[in-house]
Each structure stands twice: as structure tokens, then as C-alpha cells.
Amino acid sequence: MQLEIRPDPAEVGRARRWARSRLAGSGIAADDPLAETLILLVSELVTNAVVHTGCPAVLRLSLPGAAAEPAPVRLEVADLSGRAPVPRCVDGDATGGRGLALVDGLADRWGWSPEGAGKRIWCELDRCTPPRTARTCGTALPVYGGLAYEAV
């Protein structure tokens, strides 16, 4: 399954809606923590493609069917920019620059490879492994680098 993305920030919301609509036949419920993590990863990778490349992109999802063995869910975003994705170190007041750190913290695996004149960034989520979370005040928080974080 794939969706072509225009270099427009409004495409991020469209990509999230498209990904949610694809979950129904995959055996992943819309309120499943895996679904929420997947949608966050879609948002981060598509945002990176739209904001940092200014080029069209293609979003691909591999969602194994409900009857399949627990196979990983794979998300890929291919764009026409040859610039490598570079995780950034940002201070606490920065309003951006944390996308790849989120991908690294939430995905079971991720990477990138050159593709023609551009590149493909991918990540995978294992269906059989519960998402990494920490509990605080009754709320599950994602864990990154051993620390729980919350977007506010």
C-alpha cells in the first residue's frame, strides 16, 4: 500500500488519516498502542520529508493480515532528496529537531538507504512485542533512552 505525498505540510494529516484507514484489515485495532505508535511514526517521517526536502514523497505501509504470523509492521517514506537524515541535538526550548529521536525511541528498528537520486527511510514495529512504555500518574508514557517522555 502506498500514498503519494505532495511537498505541503497539510499532507501530514492526510498521511495519518490514510494510515489509520489501512489498519482495519490488518488485525491492529485503532485504539491499540501499536496503532498509536505507527501513526506517530507516520507523522514524524512524513513531516521530515515534507519540511526538509521540499520534494514529493511516497509513503508505504506493510501491514500483515490478521491471520499472518506476527510479522513486523513496516513503514517507509521515499523522497527525491539525496540528503541523508541526520539526528540533531537540540536544547529544551527548540520547537523542532526531535523527530528522528522519536523514531529511534519508538521503532524496534529503523534506517535509511539511498534510492536513485533520493533516499528511503524505513522503520519497523514488532507486533508481538508490547510497546516500550513507563507508567506515571496512571498514564503510559513512551520510553526513550531509559527515560519516559511526554509531549506537552
C-alpha positions in Angstrom: 0.0 0.0 0.0 1.4 3.4 -0.8 0.3 7.1 -0.8 1.9 9.8 -2.9 2.7 12.9 -0.8 3.0 16.4 -2.1 5.6 18.8 -0.6 2.9 20.5 1.5 2.6 20.4 5.3 -1.1 19.7 5.0 -0.1 16.3 3.6 1.0 15.1 7.1 -2.6 15.0 8.3 -3.7 13.3 5.1 -1.0 10.7 5.6 -2.1 10.0 9.2 -5.7 9.6 8.1 -4.7 7.3 5.2 -2.6 5.1 7.6 -5.5 4.8 10.1 -7.8 3.7 7.3 -5.4 0.9 6.4 -5.3 -0.6 9.9 -8.8 -2.1 9.8 -7.9 -5.3 7.8 -4.5 -5.7 9.5 -5.7 -7.0 12.8 -4.5 -3.9 14.6 -7.3 -2.1 16.3 -7.5 1.7 16.0 -7.1 2.0 19.8 -4.2 -0.5 20.0 -1.0 1.1 21.3 0.8 -0.3 18.2 -1.6 1.8 16.0 -0.9 4.9 18.0 2.8 4.4 17.7 2.5 3.7 14.0 0.5 6.9 13.4 3.1 8.9 15.4 5.9 7.4 13.2 4.0 8.2 10.0 3.6 11.8 11.2 7.3 12.2 12.0 8.7 10.6 8.8 6.2 12.4 6.5 6.8 15.7 8.3 10.6 15.2 7.8 10.1 14.5 4.1 7.8 17.5 3.6 9.7 20.0 5.7 13.3 19.1 5.0 13.2 18.1 1.3 10.6 20.3 -0.4 10.1 17.3 -2.8 7.3 14.9 -3.3 7.5 11.6 -1.4 5.9 8.2 -1.2 4.6 6.7 2.0 4.5 2.9 2.0 3.0 0.6 4.7 3.3 -3.1 5.1 0.6 -4.3 7.4 0.5 -8.1 7.7 -3.1 -9.5 7.7 -4.7 -10.7 10.9 -4.2 -14.4 10.0 -0.5 -14.0 9.3 2.3 -14.9 11.8 3.2 -12.0 14.0 5.3 -10.1 11.4 6.6 -6.6 11.8 4.7 -3.6 10.6 7.0 -1.7 8.2 6.7 2.0 7.3 8.8 3.6 4.5 9.0 7.1 3.2 10.9 7.6 0.0 11.7 11.1 -1.3 13.8 12.7 -4.1 16.3 14.4 -1.8 19.8 12.8 -1.6 20.4 14.4 1.8 20.9 11.8 4.5 18.7 12.0 7.6 20.7 13.4 10.5 19.5 13.2 14.1 20.0 16.5 15.8 20.8 17.5 19.3 18.5 20.3 20.3 18.1 22.3 23.5 15.0 22.1 25.7 13.4 25.3 24.2 13.7 24.2 20.5 10.4 23.7 18.7 11.7 21.1 16.3 14.6 18.7 15.8 13.4 15.7 17.8 11.7 13.7 15.0 14.5 11.1 14.4 15.0 10.7 18.2 11.3 9.8 18.5 11.6 7.4 15.6 14.7 5.8 17.3 12.9 5.6 20.6 9.6 4.2 19.3 10.6 1.9 16.4 12.1 -1.5 17.0 14.4 -0.9 14.0 14.9 2.0 11.6 17.4 3.0 9.0 17.7 4.6 5.6 19.2 3.8 2.2 19.9 5.7 -1.0 17.4 5.1 -3.7 18.1 6.5 -7.1 18.6 10.3 -6.7 16.8 10.2 -3.4 16.5 8.0 -0.3 14.2 5.7 1.6 13.8 6.0 5.3 12.1 3.0 7.0 11.2 1.7 10.4 9.6 -1.4 11.8 7.4 -2.2 14.8 7.2 -5.8 16.0 3.6 -6.9 16.5 4.5 -9.5 19.2 6.3 -7.1 21.5 4.4 -4.7 23.7 5.3 -1.0 23.1 8.0 0.3 25.4 6.2 2.5 28.0 6.6 3.7 31.5 3.7 4.5 33.9 3.4 7.8 35.7 0.2 9.1 37.4 -1.7 6.2 35.7 -0.6 7.3 32.2 1.6 5.2 29.9 4.5 7.2 28.5 6.9 6.2 25.7 10.4 5.4 26.9 13.5 6.7 25.1 17.0 6.0 26.3 15.6 4.7 29.6 13.7 7.9 30.3 10.0 8.4 29.9 8.9 11.5 28.0 5.6 13.3 27.3 4.8 15.8 24.6 3.0 18.8 26.1 
